Amino acid sequence: MSDDGAQPIVCESYTHARRHPMVLGSIGGWSPPFQVTMTQLGVLLASALVINKSWHLWGPLFPPIVSVLLALAVPTGAAWAARRVKIEGRSPGRAALGWVMLMCAPQSGAVGGRPASEPKAAHLGAGATWLTAAPRGEGS
């Protein structure tokens, strides 16, 4: 056999795309210089809101430049730390959705997409039979 006419086999694998979380590459027509996950964006916005609302408690304790640096660094650091967070192998948003679906599911389970229920009792059409005891002293 000659390898002169051999063509390379081109294979594509999409496993890499399934292993990485959904990322935002463009937000309202603006592209950040790096990719941001939904979890990171949520943590960034929530921590920035907490910093903003609690500024009056801790802001005056530091010099103004330190306060501003903390107000910028804490949300950024929290978002950076949230980049690889996994709960049961899923992103926090999907894990929360799974918990909500679990709490909303019927306790007895589902059959064919409908809540499962115990089958209703069937009437077999039998009537009651009453037995009377033999009077004492008769028989044995």
C-alpha positions as CSV (number, residue, x, y, z in Angstrom):
1,M,0.0,0.0,0.0
2,S,1.2,3.4,-0.9
3,D,0.6,6.5,1.3
4,D,0.9,8.9,-1.7
5,G,-2.8,9.5,-2.1
6,A,-3.7,9.5,1.6
7,Q,-5.8,12.4,2.8
8,P,-5.7,13.6,6.4
9,I,-8.9,13.0,8.4
10,V,-10.3,16.2,9.8
11,C,-12.1,15.6,13.1
12,E,-13.9,18.3,15.2
13,S,-14.7,18.0,18.9
14,Y,-17.3,20.2,20.6
15,T,-16.5,19.0,24.1
16,H,-14.5,22.1,24.9
17,A,-17.5,24.3,24.3
18,R,-19.7,22.3,26.7
19,R,-17.2,22.3,29.5
20,H,-17.0,26.1,29.7
21,P,-19.7,28.3,31.1
22,M,-21.8,30.7,29.0
23,V,-19.8,33.9,28.7
24,L,-20.7,37.4,27.7
25,G,-18.6,38.7,24.8
26,S,-20.8,41.7,24.1
27,I,-22.9,43.8,26.4
28,G,-25.3,46.2,24.7
29,G,-23.0,46.6,21.7
30,W,-19.9,47.1,23.9
31,S,-17.3,44.4,24.1
32,P,-15.3,44.1,27.4
33,P,-11.6,43.4,27.0
34,F,-12.1,40.0,28.6
35,Q,-15.0,37.5,28.7
36,V,-17.3,37.7,31.7
37,T,-19.6,34.9,32.9
38,M,-23.2,35.6,34.1
39,T,-22.1,34.7,37.6
40,Q,-19.3,37.2,37.6
41,L,-21.5,39.9,36.3
42,G,-24.1,39.2,39.0
43,V,-21.5,39.2,41.7
44,L,-19.9,42.4,40.4
45,L,-23.3,44.2,40.3
46,A,-24.5,42.9,43.7
47,S,-21.2,43.7,45.5
48,A,-21.0,47.2,43.9
49,L,-24.6,47.8,45.1
50,V,-23.7,46.7,48.7
51,I,-20.5,48.9,48.6
52,N,-22.5,51.8,47.4
53,K,-25.3,51.4,50.0
54,S,-22.9,50.9,52.9
55,W,-20.5,53.7,51.9
56,H,-21.7,55.9,54.7
57,L,-20.7,53.3,57.3
58,W,-17.2,52.6,56.3
59,G,-16.2,55.3,53.7
60,P,-15.3,58.1,56.3
61,L,-13.1,55.7,58.3
62,F,-10.4,55.7,55.5
63,P,-8.6,58.4,53.6
64,P,-10.6,59.2,50.4
65,I,-8.2,57.5,48.0
66,V,-8.2,54.3,50.0
67,S,-12.0,54.3,50.2
68,V,-12.3,54.7,46.4
69,L,-9.7,52.0,45.8
70,L,-11.6,49.7,48.2
71,A,-14.9,50.5,46.4
72,L,-13.4,49.5,43.1
73,A,-11.2,46.6,44.3
74,V,-13.7,44.7,46.4
75,P,-16.4,44.1,43.7
76,T,-13.6,43.4,41.1
77,G,-12.0,40.9,43.4
78,A,-15.3,39.2,44.3
79,A,-16.1,38.9,40.6
80,W,-12.7,37.5,39.8
81,A,-13.1,34.9,42.6
82,A,-16.5,33.9,41.3
83,R,-15.1,32.9,37.9
84,R,-14.8,29.2,38.6
85,V,-17.5,28.7,41.3
86,K,-19.4,25.4,40.8
87,I,-22.2,23.9,42.8
88,E,-22.7,20.2,42.2
89,G,-20.7,20.7,38.9
90,R,-23.1,23.4,37.7
91,S,-22.9,27.2,37.6
92,P,-24.6,28.9,40.6
93,G,-27.5,30.2,38.4
94,R,-28.2,26.7,37.1
95,A,-27.9,25.2,40.5
96,A,-30.4,27.7,41.9
97,L,-32.8,26.9,39.0
98,G,-32.5,23.2,39.8
99,W,-33.3,23.8,43.5
100,V,-36.4,25.9,42.5
101,M,-37.6,23.2,40.1
102,L,-37.1,20.6,42.9
103,M,-39.1,22.6,45.3
104,C,-41.9,23.2,42.8
105,A,-42.0,19.5,41.7
106,P,-44.9,17.3,43.0
107,Q,-43.8,15.3,46.1
108,S,-45.2,12.1,44.7
109,G,-43.3,12.5,41.4
110,A,-44.6,12.8,37.9
111,V,-45.9,10.3,35.3
112,G,-46.1,11.5,31.7
113,G,-45.6,15.1,32.7
114,R,-48.5,15.1,35.2
115,P,-48.4,14.7,39.0
116,A,-48.5,11.1,40.0
117,S,-51.3,10.0,42.3
118,E,-52.4,6.9,44.0
119,P,-55.0,4.9,42.0
120,K,-58.5,5.2,43.2
121,A,-60.0,2.4,45.1
122,A,-62.1,0.1,42.9
123,H,-65.5,-1.2,44.2
124,L,-65.5,-5.0,43.6
125,G,-69.3,-5.3,43.9
126,A,-69.2,-7.6,46.9
127,G,-71.7,-7.2,49.7
128,A,-71.1,-7.6,53.4
129,T,-71.6,-11.0,54.9
130,W,-72.6,-11.2,58.5
131,L,-71.9,-14.4,60.5
132,T,-73.8,-15.0,63.7
133,A,-72.2,-17.0,66.6
134,A,-73.8,-20.2,67.6
135,P,-75.6,-20.0,70.9
136,R,-73.7,-21.3,73.8
137,G,-74.3,-24.7,75.0
138,E,-75.3,-26.2,71.7
139,G,-72.9,-28.2,69.6
140,S,-69.9,-29.3,71.5
